[in-house]
């Protein structure tokens, strides 16, 4: 079973020919999310502010796919400037309780779309014993 999530409540409109998420069986692969509003316009801010909005978009894509934040197993965060890591760590800690934090990588990218400072990509896996959302 394969589903392509191209729109949903709270998700920014895409100007690119990609999906917000692709669900294959019990796994959800989430495209990189940026600090974008509902119309797909970039919202500039501090790394923490951009991360908050990128995670909000990521969680909206998860919900549209029938997953929850607790299903996240891996998160990849790209920064234009690694000096933003401490700020974003604060956001990350507020979103995921100790003992339930997904595996994570961080790296510095030369540039991100729209001139963004932070991009968040993830993978979620639904526990087969858990009931389906929606």
N, C-alpha and C positions, 0 to 999 in steps of 0.2 A: 504494500500500500504506500502510495506517495501522494502528498498534497503540497501544493505551492501556495503560500500565503502572500498575496500581493496587495491586500488592503484589509482594513479592519478598524474598529473603534480606537481612536487615539494614535493611529499610525500616520506618520507624515506621508504626503503624496510623493511618489517617486517621479523623477524626470528621467531616470535611467531604466533600461529594460531588464530589471532584476526583481527577485522576490525578497520580501522581508525575511522570510523563513521557508525552509523546505522540511517537511516531516516525512521520515521514512520509518515505518513501523513505530517503534517506541522512542525514536530519537528525533530531536528537532535541531536543525542546523540554522543558526541565526546570522543574517548578514550584518556587516558592520553598521552600527548605529552612531549617528552624530548628533550634535546639538541642533536639531531641526524642529521647527514648529509644524503644526498640522498641515500647512500648505507646502511644506518642504523647503521653507526658507531657513537659512543658517541664522542661528541666534548666538552672537558672540558673547563671551563672558570669560571669567577666570577658568582655569582647568577644572576646579570643583563644580562650578556652575554648569559648564559644558558636560561634565560627566553625569551630573544629576539628570539633565535632559536626555542625554544619550541612554542612560539606564531606564528612564521612563519610557522611551521609545522601545527599548529592548523588552521591557516587561509587557508593553502593549502587544508586541509581536508574539511573545510567549503566549499571552492570553488568547490572541486570535488563533493560535495553533492548538489551543487546548492544553497548554502546559502552565506550570506555576514557577515562581522564582526558586522554590525548594527543589525543583527538578534540574536546575543548572548544575553541571558537573565540570565545566571548563569555561573560563573567560579569558579573552585576549584583549589587552588594552594597548592601543598605539598612542604615543605622545609625539607631538612635534618638538617638545622640550621636556626632557626628563626631570627638570626642576619642579614640574607640576605633580610628580608622583606623591609626595607627602600630602598634598591637598586632596588628591583623588583617593589616597588610602583612607582618609577620614570618611569620604562618601562610601567607599567599599565597606568599611567597618560598620557604618550605620545601616547598610542594606542587608548584610549577612551576619547573623549571630555567630559568635565563636563556636567552633566545632561543626559548623554547617556552611563553611565558606568553600566555594568551588575552587578547584585548581586554577591557577592563573599564570599568565605570562604578561610581561610588559616589555615594550621596546620603543625605541625612538625611530620615527619615520621622517624622511626629508620633508614631506608635505602631506596634508590630508585634504580631501575634497572640501570645497567652499572656504578654504583657509582655516578649517577647524583646528582646535588644539588637542582634542581627544576623540578617539573612535573606539567603540566597544563591540566586540564580536563574541559569540558564545555558542555552546553546545549544551543541550538539555536532554536528559534521558528520563522517561517516565518509568516509575517502578511498576512492574506488571501487576503487583498486588494492589496498587492504588486505583481507586475508581477514576474513570475518564471524566475530565472536566466538560461542562456544558451539556 
